[in-house]
Amino acid sequence: MNNILKMQLVHSIQRRKQAAGFSLVELMVAIGIFLVIGGAAINLVSKHAPLASSAQNQVGLNMALRNAIAQMEIDVANAGTGYYAGANIATWPVGITIVNAPQTPACNTASSLTYGANCFDTLNVIAADPNTPPSHPQDIGANCVSTTSSSLFVMPIGTETLADLAAHFSTGDQLLVIKSDGSQMTTTTLTRDGQVTGGKVKLSHNPTGADGTSGDPFNITTAANQNKLGTQFCDTDWVLKLSPITYSVDLTNVNNPKLTRRQGANTDVIAEQIIGFRVGASVRVGTADQPYNFNSAAQSAANGCTSNCGYEDDWAQIRAVRISLIGRTPPNADLTSKYTNSFDGGPYKIQGVSVTINPRNLSMAVQTN
């Protein structure tokens, strides 16, 4: 009986030993299979990760371009806004000015994937500052003033006090001085803050030329617009503080051109990695609107131009604006990448968007006075 129990105990121990785990051979086979499957999985992930990153970059680029265009549509559609309740201010003579870059063949450098200033246009949207009330020009002892001098005295209207009006004006502000019937205008930039003196508000400014032109940064006063410019303004005319918006491309970091929106002291980045920003205008020649052109300073068709025509920076002719924007995904750090796009040959994806905008607040009538 004892022998039988011993034999049963031995068999039980042997069975427990056999069920205790894998043998070394089994373990090595399992590890080998795991390495093969894991290696294949890692290889697949490594191949598809760049594709996922590329798709994400393209989605981000698409959203950035759409948001930028939407912002410009809002601003351009409202170009020329300057109506003040209770003030008989003439219809705006200007709302859009465009500075077209020369677009020289070598404006970008393919080897470094960089772009220069000659590749990008500038768009100015002109509007009045809604927080600054309009005022009347008035000189000491006379009804009319000339902007060829460096001082302009103005009087508030309504309940606005002299001190309140002076507080609205600061060094660097740009003014629009306009006749009450809208026939003539000029613009100038303040050289110091507004101050109350002699029962009026004194505005010190850069004097305009005898023809009404000035070195304004928004291209409002140009030689082509002399029939719309003047220097003599009287106490029934208007002085308005401008609050223009400028769209341009910032090349501070040449590896990341940024489309910016500047208004006053605020400059906001609207979109990054911009490699194309072009602004064209459809203008009126006689009684017909012309095709969009991207050469604003060139001679106009009305003056005999037959090729690559512009409109001589005559913003009063503008009827509609076309904006084209091109962006890229972040440049590939490995310049030996096999992928190259068909636009500039760079190792990145590109997207473009174009929109036509009709400024709804402008009279857009030809200024002939």
Secondary structure, 3 states (H helix, E strand, C coil): CHHHHHHHHHHHHHHHHHCCCCCHHHHHHHHHHHHHHHHHHHHHHHHHHHHHHHHHHHHHHHHHHHHHHHHHHHHHHCCCCCCCCCCCCCCCCCCEEEECCCCCCCCEECCCCEECHHHECEEEECCECCCCCCEEECECCECEEECCCCEEEEEECCCCCHHHHHHCCCCCCEEEEECCCCCCEEEEEECCCCEEECCEEEEEECCCCCCCCCCCCCCCCCHHHHHHECCEEECCCEEEEECCEEEEEECCCCCCCEEEEEECCEEEEEECCEEEEEEEEEEEECCEECCCECCCCCCEHHHCCCCCCECCCCHHHEEEEEEEEEEECCCCCCCCCCCCCCCCCCCCCEEEEEEEECCCCCCCCCCCC
